[in-house]
Amino acid sequence: MKYKIGIVGLGVMGHNLALNMERNGFPVAGYDLDAAKTKAFLKGPGAGKNIIGVDSPAALMAALEKPRRILMMVPAGAPVDSAIAHLKPHLEPGDILMDGGNSFFLDTERRNLALEAEGFNFIGTGVSGGEEGALWGPAIMPGGQSEAWEAIAPIFRAIAAKAEDGQPCVEYMGPRGAGHYVKMVHNGIEYGDMQLIAEIYDILHRGVGLNAAELADLFAEWNAGELKSYLIEITADILRHTDPETGAPLVDAILDEAAQKGTGKWTSQNALDVGAPIPTINAAVESRIISSLKSQRVAASKIIRGPKPEYEGDHLRLIDAARDALYASKITSYAQGLGMLKIASNEYKYNLNLGEIVKIWRAGCIIRADLLSDIMSAYHRDPVLVNLLLDESFRGAVESRQESWRYVIQAAVGMGIPVLALGASLAYFDAYRSERLPANLTQAQRDYFGAHTYRRIDREGTFHTEWN
């Protein structure tokens, strides 16, 4: 028989996707440079399934129906180029190579154009949901040739997560690197969301004195309301988990250094390239970098004085306000990420459909949340919505919570508890709603020292002043 799809790279993500595809009626041919991985998979989770293992690219091509559909699940960067070089001599025109890793979108652009010039198709696809999502249904964000998408769509639609309305969480994003671009921004939003939750946790833990069990109950309660989301849900689970060695909350035993694989940083870097303001995501990236300076922070804590992180006001008021502050900040964070997608869509000619993007984030992915259904509705009301904060429903949601939002940030500042992401979210909101910003002074300074000129508010044209 001919197999429907090949998977190259049988690590956890690769073999979970293979199991997902086979369970949904698509026989899989698997290949890994490490033959031991292939054997272990076929003897373990792949045993008894309509999955075969092959030992060479030639054998893989012989096993697949045409046009061949091959999904590479290898680490981003040089390994993807190496895998392409390994497979390409065995491809025929019209075959479809797919990269399901977290590749940088410009690398995907380069690979797509190069392979297309040789008659092949290339899909760069974001896959979100981790190991469990890969097995039971991820959110999938493919980009590349539209005809290649049509050939792979039945498989991706079958294995994708299903939202509450039954719709599969996958859709064609656009040409070339569009899929990996959307996944990059998705991960940036994820960074922001995680940092916002961490800062609220810090305020309530250090400032109010709530212990892990109390915080677990609080986050579980919040997850039953407007904040319902995967990240809030797992936060409650994490806070309930005890260390089997000590019996104390495990979270308290974890070193406070957050690692990163690069997608959040790429989002920040590219936002500067395209001119998109994303201060919440930037703050989240910077917070992880600051967390890595552990030895410096320990030394600084012994010699630099600041306020005591103890809240002396009404604890219940601060706890209630924290929920509102988190929700308002999340809205502004999504507004920034979606605004960046809109700008990049014009910059790179991706023709992104923001409503469709939000639609596929509703299940399977890490940032899945009830909030996304409301965002999807906002884009249905206005498909060309410039900024989420301009939607009447979201504008009202943020405006009605801004007193609590400001209260929480003021309290944190007063206690000396850092709130880089919460503060950046509020600053973005205040900047976006400001008719006039102090950039007039900045432009005057630029003209003063560099003759960069300026424009006036009372007449057209470009002007320069001899300031001294």
C-alpha positions as CSV (number, residue, x, y, z in Angstrom):
1,M,0.0,0.0,0.0
2,K,1.0,3.6,-0.4
3,Y,1.1,5.7,2.7
4,K,-0.6,9.1,2.9
5,I,2.1,11.1,4.6
6,G,5.7,10.8,5.7
7,I,7.1,12.1,9.0
8,V,10.8,12.8,9.3
9,G,12.0,13.1,12.9
10,L,10.4,10.7,15.3
11,G,11.0,12.6,18.6
12,V,8.1,13.1,20.9
13,M,6.4,15.7,18.7
14,G,7.0,13.7,15.5
15,H,5.7,10.4,16.8
16,N,2.7,12.0,18.6
17,L,1.7,13.6,15.3
18,A,2.2,10.3,13.5
19,L,-0.2,8.6,16.1
20,N,-2.7,11.4,15.6
21,M,-2.7,11.0,11.9
22,E,-2.9,7.2,12.0
23,R,-5.8,7.4,14.4
24,N,-7.7,9.7,12.0
25,G,-7.3,7.4,9.1
26,F,-4.1,8.5,7.4
27,P,-1.4,5.8,7.3
28,V,2.1,7.1,8.1
29,A,5.6,6.3,7.0
30,G,8.2,7.4,9.5
31,Y,11.9,8.1,9.1
32,D,14.6,9.3,11.5
33,L,18.3,9.5,11.0
34,D,18.6,7.8,14.3
35,A,17.4,4.3,13.4
36,A,17.1,3.4,17.1
37,K,14.3,6.0,17.5
38,T,12.4,4.5,14.6
39,K,12.7,1.0,16.1
40,A,11.7,2.2,19.6
41,F,8.7,4.0,18.2
42,L,7.5,1.0,16.2
43,K,7.9,-1.4,19.1
44,G,6.4,1.1,21.5
45,P,3.5,3.6,20.8
46,G,3.5,2.8,17.1
47,A,3.1,-1.0,17.6
48,G,0.1,-2.5,15.9
49,K,-0.7,0.8,14.1
50,N,-0.9,1.5,10.4
51,I,2.6,3.0,10.6
52,I,5.8,1.8,9.0
53,G,9.4,2.8,9.6
54,V,11.9,3.3,6.7
55,D,15.6,3.5,6.8
56,S,16.4,5.9,3.9
57,P,14.9,8.9,2.0
58,A,14.6,6.6,-1.1
59,A,12.5,4.1,0.9
60,L,10.4,6.9,2.3
61,M,9.6,8.2,-1.2
62,A,8.8,4.7,-2.4
63,A,6.3,4.2,0.4
64,L,4.3,7.4,-0.2
65,E,1.5,8.2,-2.6
66,K,2.1,11.1,-5.0
67,P,2.3,14.0,-4.7
68,R,4.4,13.0,-1.7
69,R,3.6,14.8,1.6
70,I,6.5,14.9,4.0
71,L,6.4,16.6,7.4
72,M,9.8,17.4,9.0
73,M,9.7,17.5,12.8
74,V,13.3,18.5,13.4
75,P,14.9,21.4,15.5
76,A,14.7,24.8,13.9
77,G,17.8,26.3,12.2
78,A,20.5,24.3,10.5
79,P,18.8,20.9,11.1
80,V,16.0,21.9,8.8
81,D,18.3,22.9,6.0
82,S,20.2,19.6,6.5
83,A,17.0,17.6,6.4
84,I,15.9,19.4,3.2
85,A,19.3,18.7,1.6
86,H,19.0,15.0,2.7
87,L,15.6,14.6,1.2
88,K,15.6,16.8,-1.9
89,P,17.6,14.5,-4.3
90,H,14.7,12.0,-3.9
91,L,11.8,14.4,-4.5
92,E,9.9,14.8,-7.7
93,P,8.3,18.1,-9.0
94,G,5.0,18.7,-7.2
95,D,6.1,17.0,-4.0
96,I,5.4,18.8,-0.7
97,L,7.9,19.3,2.0
98,M,6.6,20.7,5.3
99,D,8.5,22.1,8.3
100,G,6.5,21.7,11.5
101,G,9.1,23.2,13.9
102,N,9.4,26.6,15.3
103,S,11.5,28.0,12.4
104,F,12.2,31.7,12.0
105,F,9.8,33.0,9.3
106,L,12.6,34.5,7.1
107,D,14.3,31.1,7.0
108,T,10.9,29.7,5.8
109,E,10.7,32.5,3.2
110,R,14.1,31.5,1.9
111,R,13.4,27.8,1.8
112,N,10.0,28.3,0.2
113,L,11.4,30.4,-2.7
114,A,14.4,28.1,-3.3
115,L,12.3,24.9,-3.4
116,E,9.6,26.5,-5.5
117,A,12.2,27.5,-8.1
118,E,13.1,23.8,-8.4
119,G,9.5,22.7,-8.8
120,F,8.8,21.6,-5.3
121,N,6.3,22.9,-2.7
122,F,7.2,24.0,0.8
123,I,4.9,24.5,3.7
124,G,6.1,26.2,6.9
125,T,3.6,25.4,9.6
126,G,3.3,26.5,13.2
127,V,2.1,23.7,15.5
128,S,1.0,24.8,18.9
129,G,-0.2,22.6,21.8
130,G,3.0,20.8,22.9
131,E,3.2,17.0,23.2
132,E,-0.4,16.5,24.3
133,G,-1.7,18.8,21.5
134,A,0.4,16.9,18.9
135,L,-1.2,13.6,20.0
136,W,-4.8,14.8,20.5
137,G,-5.2,17.9,18.5
138,P,-3.0,21.0,18.0
139,A,-3.7,24.4,16.6
140,I,-2.0,24.4,13.2
141,M,-0.9,27.5,11.2
142,P,0.3,26.6,7.7
143,G,1.8,28.9,5.1
144,G,3.2,28.3,1.6
145,Q,1.9,27.5,-1.8
146,S,-2.0,27.5,-1.8
147,E,-2.1,24.3,-3.9
148,A,0.2,22.6,-1.4
149,W,-2.2,23.6,1.3
150,E,-5.1,22.1,-0.6
151,A,-3.2,18.8,-0.8
152,I,-2.5,18.6,2.9
153,A,-5.7,20.2,4.2
154,P,-7.7,17.0,4.7
155,I,-5.0,15.6,7.0
156,F,-4.4,18.8,8.9
157,R,-8.2,19.3,9.4
158,A,-8.6,15.8,10.7
159,I,-5.8,16.0,13.3
160,A,-6.3,19.6,14.5
161,A,-8.0,20.5,17.7
162,K,-11.7,21.2,17.5
163,A,-13.2,24.3,19.0
164,E,-16.6,24.2,20.9
165,D,-18.5,24.8,17.6
166,G,-16.7,21.8,16.0
167,Q,-14.5,23.8,13.7
168,P,-11.0,22.5,13.2
169,C,-8.3,24.8,14.5
170,V,-6.4,25.0,11.3
171,E,-6.6,27.3,8.3
172,Y,-4.3,28.5,5.5
173,M,-2.4,31.6,6.7
174,G,-0.9,32.8,3.5
175,P,2.1,32.5,1.2
176,R,5.8,31.7,1.9
177,G,6.6,32.3,5.6
178,A,3.1,33.4,6.7
179,G,2.4,30.3,8.8
180,H,5.6,30.6,10.8
181,Y,5.1,34.3,11.2
182,V,1.7,33.8,12.7
183,K,3.2,31.1,15.0
184,M,6.0,33.5,16.1
185,V,3.5,36.2,17.1
186,H,1.3,33.6,18.8
187,N,4.4,32.7,20.9
188,G,5.0,36.3,21.6
189,I,1.5,36.7,22.9
190,E,2.1,33.5,25.0
191,Y,5.2,35.2,26.5
192,G,3.1,38.2,27.4
193,D,0.3,36.2,28.9
194,M,2.6,34.1,31.0
195,Q,4.4,37.2,32.4
196,L,1.2,39.0,33.2
197,I,0.1,35.9,35.2
198,A,3.5,35.7,36.9
199,E,3.3,39.3,38.0
200,I,-0.2,39.0,39.5
201,Y,1.0,35.9,41.3
202,D,4.0,37.8,42.7
203,I,1.8,40.7,43.9
204,L,-0.6,38.4,45.7
205,H,2.1,36.0,47.0
206,R,4.8,38.4,48.2
207,G,2.6,41.5,48.7
208,V,-0.6,40.1,50.1
209,G,0.9,37.0,51.6
210,L,-1.3,34.4,49.9
211,N,0.3,30.9,50.0
212,A,0.3,28.5,47.1
213,A,-2.8,26.6,48.1
214,E,-4.8,29.9,48.5
215,L,-3.5,31.1,45.1
216,A,-4.4,27.8,43.5
217,D,-8.0,28.2,44.7
218,L,-8.1,31.8,43.5
219,F,-6.8,31.0,40.0
220,A,-9.2,28.1,39.8
221,E,-12.0,30.5,40.7
222,W,-10.9,33.0,38.1
223,N,-10.8,30.1,35.5
224,A,-14.5,29.7,35.9
225,G,-15.1,33.3,34.7
226,E,-13.9,35.7,32.1
227,L,-10.2,34.7,32.6
228,K,-10.9,31.1,31.6
229,S,-7.9,29.8,29.7
230,Y,-5.4,27.1,29.4
231,L,-2.7,29.1,31.1
232,I,-4.9,30.1,34.1
233,E,-6.0,26.5,34.4
234,I,-2.5,25.1,34.5
235,T,-1.4,27.9,36.9
236,A,-3.9,26.6,39.4
237,D,-2.7,23.0,38.9
238,I,0.9,24.1,39.3
239,L,0.2,25.9,42.6
240,R,-1.5,22.8,44.0
241,H,1.4,20.5,43.2
242,T,3.5,19.5,46.2
243,D,7.2,18.5,46.2
244,P,7.3,14.7,47.0
245,E,10.6,15.2,48.8
246,T,9.6,18.0,51.1
247,G,5.8,18.1,51.0
248,A,6.0,21.8,50.4
249,P,4.6,23.5,47.2
250,L,6.8,22.5,44.4
251,V,6.6,26.0,42.8
252,D,8.4,27.4,45.8
253,A,11.3,25.1,45.2
254,I,11.8,26.0,41.5
255,L,14.7,28.3,40.7
256,D,13.4,31.7,39.5
257,E,15.2,31.7,36.1
258,A,12.9,31.5,33.1
259,A,14.5,30.1,29.9
260,Q,13.4,30.9,26.4
261,K,13.9,29.2,23.0
262,G,13.9,32.4,20.9
263,T,10.4,32.9,19.4
264,G,9.4,35.6,21.8
265,K,12.7,37.4,21.2
266,W,12.1,37.1,17.4
267,T,8.7,38.7,17.9
268,S,10.3,41.7,19.7
269,Q,13.0,42.0,17.1
270,N,10.7,41.9,14.1
271,A,8.3,44.3,15.7
272,L,11.0,46.9,15.6
273,D,11.7,46.0,12.0
274,V,8.0,46.5,10.9
275,G,7.3,49.4,13.3
276,A,4.7,47.6,15.5
277,P,4.4,48.7,19.2
278,I,4.3,45.5,21.4
279,P,5.5,46.7,24.9
280,T,3.8,43.9,26.8
281,I,5.5,41.2,24.8
282,N,8.8,43.1,24.9
283,A,8.5,43.4,28.7
284,A,7.9,39.7,28.9
285,V,11.1,38.9,26.9
286,E,13.1,41.4,29.0
287,S,11.7,39.9,32.2
288,R,13.0,36.5,31.2
289,I,16.4,38.0,30.5
290,I,16.5,39.8,33.9
291,S,15.5,36.5,35.6
292,S,18.6,34.9,34.1
293,L,20.8,37.4,36.1
294,K,20.2,35.4,39.2
295,S,23.6,35.8,40.8
296,Q,23.6,39.6,40.2
297,R,20.1,39.9,41.6
298,V,21.1,38.0,44.8
299,A,24.1,40.3,45.3
300,A,22.0,43.4,44.5
301,S,19.3,42.4,47.0
302,K,21.8,42.6,49.8
303,I,23.0,46.1,49.1
304,I,20.3,48.0,47.3
305,R,17.4,49.2,49.5
306,G,13.8,49.5,48.5
307,P,10.3,49.3,50.0
308,K,9.2,46.2,51.9
309,P,7.0,44.1,49.7
310,E,4.1,44.0,52.1
311,Y,0.7,45.4,51.3
312,E,-0.9,47.3,54.2
313,G,-4.2,48.2,52.5
314,D,-7.4,46.3,52.0
315,H,-6.3,42.8,50.9
316,L,-9.7,41.8,49.5
317,R,-9.8,44.9,47.4
318,L,-6.4,44.3,45.9
319,I,-7.2,40.7,45.1
320,D,-10.4,41.7,43.3
321,A,-8.6,44.4,41.5
322,A,-5.9,42.0,40.4
323,R,-8.4,40.0,38.4
324,D,-9.6,43.1,36.6
325,A,-6.0,44.2,36.0
326,L,-5.0,40.8,34.5
327,Y,-8.0,40.8,32.2
328,A,-7.5,44.4,31.0
329,S,-3.8,43.7,30.4
330,K,-4.5,40.5,28.5
331,I,-6.8,42.5,26.2
332,T,-4.1,45.1,25.5
333,S,-1.5,42.3,24.9
334,Y,-3.8,40.7,22.3
335,A,-4.4,44.1,20.8
336,Q,-0.6,44.5,20.4
337,G,0.0,41.1,18.9
338,L,-2.9,41.4,16.4
339,G,-1.9,44.9,15.5
340,M,1.6,43.5,14.7
341,L,0.0,40.9,12.5
342,K,-1.9,43.6,10.6
343,I,1.2,45.7,10.0
344,A,3.3,42.6,9.0
345,S,0.5,41.4,6.6
346,N,0.9,44.7,4.6
347,E,4.7,44.6,4.9
348,Y,5.2,41.0,3.7
349,K,2.1,40.8,1.5
350,Y,0.7,37.9,3.5
351,N,-3.0,39.0,3.3
352,L,-3.6,37.7,6.8
353,N,-7.2,37.2,8.0
354,L,-7.1,38.1,11.7
355,G,-10.6,36.7,12.3
356,E,-9.5,33.3,11.0
357,I,-6.2,33.4,12.9
358,V,-8.1,34.1,16.2
359,K,-10.6,31.4,15.3
360,I,-7.9,28.7,15.1
361,W,-6.4,29.8,18.5
362,R,-9.6,28.9,20.3
363,A,-8.5,25.3,21.1
364,G,-5.4,23.2,21.0
365,C,-2.8,25.9,21.4
366,I,-1.2,27.3,24.5
367,I,-3.0,30.7,24.4
368,R,-6.4,29.1,24.0
369,A,-8.9,31.1,26.1
370,D,-12.6,32.0,26.2
371,L,-11.5,35.6,25.4
372,L,-10.7,34.5,21.9
373,S,-14.3,33.8,21.0
374,D,-15.1,37.4,21.9
375,I,-12.1,38.6,19.8
376,M,-13.3,36.5,16.9
377,S,-16.7,38.2,17.2
378,A,-15.0,41.6,17.2
379,Y,-13.4,40.8,13.8
380,H,-16.7,39.5,12.4
381,R,-18.3,42.8,13.4
382,D,-15.5,44.7,11.7
383,P,-13.2,42.7,9.4
384,V,-10.8,45.7,9.0
385,L,-10.7,46.6,12.7
386,V,-7.4,48.5,13.2
387,N,-7.0,47.8,16.9
388,L,-8.9,45.6,19.3
389,L,-9.2,48.6,21.7
390,L,-11.4,50.3,19.1
391,D,-14.0,47.6,19.3
392,E,-16.9,48.9,21.4
393,S,-17.2,45.7,23.5
394,F,-13.4,45.6,24.3
395,R,-13.2,49.3,24.8
396,G,-15.9,49.1,27.4
397,A,-14.3,46.1,29.1
398,V,-11.0,47.9,29.5
399,E,-12.4,51.3,30.4
400,S,-14.6,49.7,33.2
401,R,-11.6,48.0,34.7
402,Q,-9.0,50.7,34.4
403,E,-9.5,52.0,38.0
404,S,-8.6,48.6,39.3
405,W,-5.8,48.2,36.8
406,R,-4.2,51.5,38.0
407,Y,-4.8,50.6,41.6
408,V,-2.9,47.3,41.3
409,I,0.1,48.8,39.5
410,Q,0.3,51.7,42.0
411,A,0.2,49.1,44.8
412,A,3.0,47.1,43.2
413,V,5.1,50.2,42.6
414,G,4.6,51.2,46.2
415,M,5.8,47.8,47.4
416,G,8.8,47.7,45.0
417,I,7.4,44.6,43.2
418,P,8.4,44.7,39.5
419,V,5.5,44.7,37.1
420,L,7.2,45.2,33.7
421,A,4.4,43.6,31.7
422,L,1.4,45.0,33.7
423,G,3.0,48.5,33.6
424,A,3.8,48.2,29.9
425,S,0.2,47.1,29.1
426,L,-1.3,50.1,30.9
427,A,1.3,52.5,29.3
428,Y,0.3,51.2,25.9
429,F,-3.3,51.8,26.7
430,D,-2.6,55.3,27.8
431,A,-0.4,56.1,24.9
432,Y,-2.8,54.7,22.3
433,R,-5.7,56.8,23.7
434,S,-3.6,60.0,23.9
435,E,-4.3,62.6,21.2
436,R,-1.0,64.2,21.9
437,L,2.3,62.6,23.0
438,P,5.6,64.4,23.9
439,A,7.1,63.2,20.6
440,N,7.0,66.9,19.6
441,L,9.9,67.5,22.0
442,T,11.7,64.4,20.8
443,Q,11.5,65.7,17.2
444,A,12.7,69.1,18.2
445,Q,15.7,67.5,19.9
446,R,16.4,65.5,16.7
447,D,16.3,68.7,14.7
448,Y,18.5,70.5,17.2
449,F,21.4,68.1,17.2
450,G,21.0,66.5,13.8
451,A,19.0,68.8,11.5
452,H,16.5,66.0,11.0
453,T,13.6,68.5,10.4
454,Y,10.1,68.4,11.8
455,R,6.5,69.0,10.7
456,R,4.1,71.6,12.2
457,I,0.6,71.2,13.4
458,D,-0.6,74.5,11.7
459,R,0.7,74.2,8.2
460,E,2.0,71.6,5.6
461,G,5.6,71.1,4.9
462,T,8.9,70.2,6.5
463,F,10.8,72.6,8.6
464,H,14.2,73.1,10.2
465,T,15.2,75.7,12.9
466,E,18.7,77.1,13.7
467,W,18.3,76.5,17.5
468,N,21.4,78.4,18.6
